[in-house]
Amino acid sequence: MAELSYAAPHAIPLRRQRIPPMTWLVAASIPVLAFLLVPILIVVPMAFTRGQILIFPPQLFSVRPFTDLFGDASWMSSALDSLKIGLLATAIAVTVGVSAAMALHNSKLIFKGMLVAVILLPIMIPAIVMALGFYLFFQRIGLTGSWQAIAFAHSVAITPYVFIATQASLAGVDPTLPRAARSLGAGALDVFLSVYWPAIKPGVIGGGIFAFIGSFDEIVISLFLSGPGVVPLPVQMYTSLQNDLTPKVAAVSAMLFLLSLMGLAAQAYQHRSRVNKSKFE
């Protein structure tokens, strides 16, 4: 009897499971994020130390650094100086940044790119170069050491933030809407308030928030332009780190960190509200 033979089935090679590229990206991002965030997060518990100097790990738990901070007239004066400087610098930056973005929007100027580059120049050149230039300029006219001079210098450094945010918002404006408004007899101010402002308001507010934060923690320009009567908060922190290294520095740092988080939260809430509103329209 003939034997029946069966052909062995071909072995199906097992495919090696490939790790998605996004997984590699996340894995590579974790150490970078940890490197960026851990030093910031360390400051928060150090602000509640019971010790008299800054050491790590801190001796928890006490709010004495905050009470000492608010009871120190020099620190409160520095905080007030930074607040005045930040508000004036932000007001100037918003005015100049929005005006420049509106003027260059849909402009056909041949040198438009050059003008944009000039506006963005403060974020491209080293801060110490700008600080030295401002110092020589204000020393020449006798304004070195005034908070108004520092605010003006800060406004130059933070205007690009407002300009970029406003320009991004203007990109979503339908170019037919301003023409339609003008054809109906609307003036320049009416066109701005009814057509442009609703579109650019989130960008202006967001850019203004980041501009204020940028001015509030600017130290290089402040070091060059501050004087005995005007000591912004970052300069006071730098001086304290060099001299006494008290926990008040950590308390201020924690409060500035909270201020930054509040700015980001406000911007995120505004963006989410705008998205939800657009869904119902």
FIKOL-897590 format. One record per residue (C-alpha): residue number from 1; residue in three letters; x, y, z. Coordinates in Angstrom, 1 decimal, m for minus. Each point is the difference from the previous one (the first is absolute). Layout:
! residues N
REC   timar   marba        X        Y        Z
REC     NUM     ALA        X        Y        Z
...
//
This chain:
! residues 281
REC   timar   marba        X        Y        Z
REC       1     MET      0.0      0.0      0.0
REC       2     ALA      1.3      3.4     m1.0
REC       3     GLU      0.8      2.2      2.9
REC       4     LEU     m1.6      3.4      0.0
REC       5     SER      2.4      2.8      0.5
REC       6     TYR     m1.0      3.4      1.3
REC       7     ALA      1.9      3.2     m0.9
REC       8     ALA      1.1      1.9      2.9
REC       9     PRO     m1.6      3.4      0.2
REC      10     HIS      2.3      3.0     m0.7
REC      11     ALA      1.1      1.6      3.2
REC      12     ILE     m1.5      3.4      0.3
REC      13     PRO      2.7      2.4      1.2
REC      14     LEU     m1.0      1.9      3.1
REC      15     ARG      0.0      3.7     m0.4
REC      16     ARG      1.9      2.0      2.6
REC      17     GLN     m2.3      2.5      1.6
REC      18     ARG      1.3      3.5     m0.8
REC      19     ILE     m0.2      2.6      2.7
REC      20     PRO     m2.0      3.0     m1.3
REC      21     PRO      2.1      3.1     m0.6
REC      22     MET     m2.2      2.0      2.4
REC      23     THR      1.0     m2.4      2.8
REC      24     TRP      3.6      0.7     m0.7
REC      25     LEU     m0.7      3.7      0.0
REC      26     VAL     m1.8     m0.1      3.4
REC      27     ALA      2.8     m2.1      1.5
REC      28     ALA      2.6      2.5     m1.2
REC      29     SER     m2.1      2.9      1.2
REC      30     ILE     m0.4     m1.2      3.6
REC      31     PRO      3.7      0.6      1.0
REC      32     VAL      0.0      3.4     m1.7
REC      33     LEU     m3.2      1.1      1.8
REC      34     ALA      1.3     m1.3      3.3
REC      35     PHE      3.2      2.0     m0.5
REC      36     LEU     m2.1      3.1     m0.6
REC      37     LEU     m2.6     m0.5      2.6
REC      38     VAL      1.8     m1.5      3.0
REC      39     PRO      2.1      3.1      0.8
REC      40     ILE     m3.2      2.1     m0.1
REC      41     LEU     m2.0     m2.4      2.2
REC      42     ILE      2.8     m0.1      2.5
REC      43     VAL     m0.4      3.7      0.7
REC      44     VAL     m3.5     m0.4      1.3
REC      45     PRO      0.7     m2.2      3.1
REC      46     MET      3.1      2.1      0.7
REC      47     ALA     m2.3      3.0      0.4
REC      48     PHE     m1.6     m1.7      3.0
REC      49     THR      3.3     m0.8      1.9
REC      50     ARG      0.4      0.6      3.7
REC      51     GLY      3.7      0.8     m0.4
REC      52     GLN      1.7      3.4     m0.2
REC      53     ILE      1.9     m0.7     m3.2
REC      54     LEU     m0.8     m1.9     m3.2
REC      55     ILE      1.0     m3.6      0.2
REC      56     PHE     m1.2     m3.2     m1.7
REC      57     PRO     m1.9     m2.0      1.2
REC      58     PRO     m1.9      2.7      1.8
REC      59     GLN     m1.1     m0.2      3.6
REC      60     LEU     m3.8     m0.1     m0.5
REC      61     PHE     m2.5      1.5      0.9
REC      62     SER     m0.3      3.7      0.6
REC      63     VAL     m1.4      3.1     m1.6
REC      64     ARG      2.5      2.3      1.7
REC      65     PRO      1.8      0.7     m3.3
REC      66     PHE     m3.2      1.6     m1.3
REC      67     THR     m0.7      2.0      3.1
REC      68     ASP      3.6      1.2      0.1
REC      69     LEU     m0.4      0.9     m3.7
REC      70     PHE     m3.1      2.1      0.4
REC      71     GLY      1.4      1.6      3.1
REC      72     ASP      3.2      1.2     m1.8
REC      73     ALA     m0.4      3.5     m1.3
REC      74     SER      2.8     m0.4     m2.5
REC      75     TRP     m1.5     m3.1     m1.6
REC      76     MET     m3.4      1.6     m0.2
REC      77     SER      1.4      3.1     m1.6
REC      78     SER      1.7     m2.2     m2.6
REC      79     ALA     m3.2     m1.8     m0.7
REC      80     LEU     m1.8      3.3     m0.5
REC      81     ASP      2.8      1.2     m2.3
REC      82     SER     m0.3     m3.2     m2.1
REC      83     LEU     m3.8      0.4     m0.1
REC      84     LYS      0.2      3.6     m1.2
REC      85     ILE      2.6     m0.9     m2.6
REC      86     GLY     m1.9     m3.0     m1.2
REC      87     LEU     m3.3      1.8     m0.4
REC      88     LEU      1.6      3.0     m1.9
REC      89     ALA      2.2     m2.3     m2.1
REC      90     THR     m3.0     m2.2     m0.9
REC      91     ALA     m2.2      3.0     m0.9
REC      92     ILE      2.7      1.3     m2.4
REC      93     ALA      0.6     m3.5     m1.4
REC      94     VAL     m3.7     m0.6     m0.7
REC      95     THR     m0.4      3.4     m1.6
REC      96     VAL      3.1     m0.4     m2.3
REC      97     GLY     m0.5     m3.7     m0.6
REC      98     VAL     m3.6      0.2     m1.0
REC      99     SER      0.5      3.1     m2.1
REC     100     ALA      2.9     m1.5     m1.9
REC     101     ALA     m1.8     m3.3     m0.6
REC     102     MET     m3.1      1.9     m1.3
REC     103     ALA      2.2      2.3     m2.2
REC     104     LEU      1.8     m3.0     m1.6
REC     105     HIS     m3.1     m2.2     m0.4
REC     106     ASN     m0.6     m0.6     m3.7
REC     107     SER      2.6      2.7     m0.7
REC     108     LYS      1.6     m0.1     m3.5
REC     109     LEU      3.2      1.9      1.1
REC     110     ILE      3.1     m1.3     m1.7
REC     111     PHE      2.0      0.3      3.3
REC     112     LYS     m2.8     m1.6      2.1
REC     113     GLY      2.3     m2.9      0.9
REC     114     MET      2.7      2.4      1.2
REC     115     LEU     m2.4      1.8      2.2
REC     116     VAL     m1.2     m3.3      1.6
REC     117     ALA      3.6     m0.9      0.6
REC     118     VAL      0.7      3.3      1.7
REC     119     ILE     m3.0     m0.5      2.3
REC     120     LEU      1.1     m3.5      0.9
REC     121     LEU      3.6      1.0      0.4
REC     122     PRO     m0.1      0.4      3.9
REC     123     ILE     m0.7     m3.7      0.4
REC     124     MET      2.9     m0.9     m2.4
REC     125     ILE      2.9      2.0      1.5
REC     126     PRO      1.5     m0.7      3.4
REC     127     ALA     m1.6      1.8      2.9
REC     128     ILE      3.3      1.4      1.3
REC     129     VAL      0.6      1.7     m3.4
REC     130     MET     m3.4      1.8      0.3
REC     131     ALA      0.7      0.8      3.7
REC     132     LEU      3.3      1.6     m0.8
REC     133     GLY     m1.5      2.1     m2.8
REC     134     PHE     m2.9      1.1      2.2
REC     135     TYR      2.5      0.9      2.8
REC     136     LEU      2.1      2.1     m2.2
REC     137     PHE     m3.1      1.7     m1.5
REC     138     PHE     m1.7      0.8      3.3
REC     139     GLN      3.2      1.0      1.7
REC     140     ARG      0.5      2.6     m2.8
REC     141     ILE     m3.4      1.6      0.6
REC     142     GLY      0.2     m0.4      3.8
REC     143     LEU     m2.8     m2.5      0.6
REC     144     THR      2.1     m3.0      1.3
REC     145     GLY     m1.5     m1.2      3.2
REC     146     SER     m3.6      1.0     m0.7
REC     147     TRP     m2.8     m2.6     m0.2
REC     148     GLN     m1.4      1.7     m3.1
REC     149     ALA      3.3     m0.7     m1.8
REC     150     ILE     m0.1     m3.6      1.0
REC     151     ALA     m3.6     m0.3     m1.1
REC     152     PHE      0.8      1.5     m3.4
REC     153     ALA      2.9     m2.4     m0.4
REC     154     HIS     m2.1     m3.0      1.0
REC     155     SER     m2.7      1.0     m2.5
REC     156     VAL      2.5     m0.3     m2.8
REC     157     ALA      0.9     m3.5      1.2
REC     158     ILE     m3.6     m1.2      0.4
REC     159     THR     m1.7      1.6     m3.0
REC     160     PRO      0.8     m3.0     m2.3
REC     161     TYR     m2.2     m2.2      2.2
REC     162     VAL     m3.1      2.2     m0.6
REC     163     PHE      0.9      0.5     m3.7
REC     164     ILE      0.3     m3.8     m0.6
REC     165     ALA     m3.3     m0.8      1.8
REC     166     THR     m1.9      2.8     m1.8
REC     167     GLN      1.4     m1.0     m3.4
REC     168     ALA     m1.1     m3.6      0.6
REC     169     SER     m3.5      1.2      0.9
REC     170     LEU     m0.2      2.2     m3.1
REC     171     ALA      0.7     m2.9     m2.2
REC     172     GLY     m3.5     m1.4      0.7
REC     173     VAL     m1.8      3.2     m1.0
REC     174     ASP     m2.0     m0.3     m3.2
REC     175     PRO      1.4      2.9     m2.3
REC     176     THR     m3.5      0.5     m1.4
REC     177     LEU     m1.5      1.1      3.3
REC     178     PRO      1.9      3.3      0.4
REC     179     ARG     m0.8      0.9     m3.6
REC     180     ALA     m3.6     m0.8      0.6
REC     181     ALA     m0.1      2.2      3.1
REC     182     ARG      1.6      2.9     m1.8
REC     183     SER     m2.4     m0.3     m2.9
REC     184     LEU     m2.8      0.4      2.6
REC     185     GLY      1.5      3.3      1.1
REC     186     ALA      1.9     m1.2      3.1
REC     187     GLY      3.0      2.1      0.9
REC     188     ALA      3.5     m1.3      0.9
REC     189     LEU     m0.8     m0.2      3.7
REC     190     ASP     m3.3     m1.7     m0.6
REC     191     VAL      1.7     m2.6     m2.2
REC     192     PHE      2.6     m0.7      2.6
REC     193     LEU     m2.5     m0.3      2.8
REC     194     SER     m2.6     m2.1     m1.9
REC     195     VAL      2.2     m2.1     m2.2
REC     196     TYR      3.6     m0.2      1.2
REC     197     TRP     m0.3      0.3      3.8
REC     198     PRO     m2.3     m3.1      0.6
REC     199     ALA      2.5     m2.0     m2.1
REC     200     ILE      3.3      1.2      1.6
REC     201     LYS     m1.2      0.5      3.6
REC     202     PRO      1.1     m3.5      1.2
REC     203     GLY      3.4      0.5     m1.7
REC     204     VAL      0.4      3.5      1.5
REC     205     ILE     m0.9     m1.1      3.5
REC     206     GLY      2.2     m3.1     m0.2
REC     207     GLY      2.9      2.0     m1.4
REC     208     GLY     m0.5      2.6      2.7
REC     209     ILE      0.1     m2.6      2.7
REC     210     PHE      3.2     m1.5     m1.2
REC     211     ALA      1.4      3.5     m0.6
REC     212     PHE     m0.7      1.0      3.7
REC     213     ILE      1.5     m3.2      1.3
REC     214     GLY      3.1      0.6     m2.2
REC     215     SER      0.4      3.5      1.4
REC     216     PHE     m0.6     m1.0      3.5
REC     217     ASP      2.8     m2.6      0.1
REC     218     GLU      2.4      1.9     m2.3
REC     219     ILE      3.4      0.3      1.8
REC     220     VAL      2.7      0.8     m2.5
REC     221     ILE     m1.4      3.4     m1.2
REC     222     SER     m1.1      0.7      3.6
REC     223     LEU      3.5     m0.5      1.4
REC     224     PHE      1.4      2.5     m2.5
REC     225     LEU     m2.7      2.7      0.5
REC     226     SER     m0.9     m0.3      3.7
REC     227     GLY      1.2      2.4      2.6
REC     228     PRO     m0.1      0.6      3.8
REC     229     GLY     m3.5      1.2     m0.1
REC     230     VAL     m1.4     m2.6     m2.5
REC     231     VAL      0.8     m3.7      0.6
REC     232     PRO     m2.3     m2.3     m1.9
REC     233     LEU     m0.8     m3.3      1.6
REC     234     PRO      2.3     m2.2     m2.2
REC     235     VAL      2.9      2.3      0.9
REC     236     GLN     m0.9     m0.2      3.7
REC     237     MET     m0.1     m3.8     m0.3
REC     238     TYR      3.4     m0.1     m1.7
REC     239     THR      1.5      2.3      2.7
REC     240     SER     m1.4     m2.2      2.8
REC     241     LEU      1.4     m3.1     m1.6
REC     242     GLN      3.4      1.6      0.0
REC     243     ASN     m0.1      1.3      3.6
REC     244     ASP     m2.2     m1.8      2.4
REC     245     LEU     m1.8     m2.9     m1.8
REC     246     THR     m3.2      0.3      2.1
REC     247     PRO     m3.1     m2.1     m0.6
REC     248     LYS     m1.8      3.2     m1.1
REC     249     VAL      1.6     m0.6     m3.4
REC     250     ALA     m1.8     m3.4     m0.2
REC     251     ALA     m3.2      1.6      1.1
REC     252     VAL      0.1      2.6     m2.8
REC     253     SER      0.9     m2.7     m2.5
REC     254     ALA     m2.9     m2.1      1.0
REC     255     MET     m2.4      2.9     m0.3
REC     256     LEU      1.5      0.9     m3.5
REC     257     PHE     m0.5     m3.7     m1.0
REC     258     LEU     m3.7      0.3      1.2
REC     259     LEU     m0.3      3.2     m2.0
REC     260     SER      1.2     m1.8     m3.2
REC     261     LEU     m2.4     m2.9      0.6
REC     262     MET     m2.9      2.5      0.4
REC     263     GLY      0.9      1.7     m3.2
REC     264     LEU      0.1     m3.4     m1.9
REC     265     ALA     m3.3     m1.0      1.6
REC     266     ALA     m1.7      3.3     m1.0
REC     267     GLN      1.3     m0.4     m3.6
REC     268     ALA     m1.2     m3.7     m0.1
REC     269     TYR     m3.4      0.9      1.4
REC     270     GLN     m0.5      2.8     m2.5
REC     271     HIS      1.1     m2.2     m2.9
REC     272     ARG     m2.4     m2.7      1.2
REC     273     SER     m2.9      2.4      0.4
REC     274     ARG      0.6      1.3     m3.5
REC     275     VAL      0.0     m3.5     m1.5
REC     276     ASN     m3.2     m0.9      1.8
REC     277     LYS     m1.6      3.2     m1.2
REC     278     SER      1.0     m0.6     m3.6
REC     279     LYS     m1.6     m3.5      0.2
REC     280     PHE     m3.4      1.5      0.9
REC     281     GLU      0.1      2.7     m2.6
//
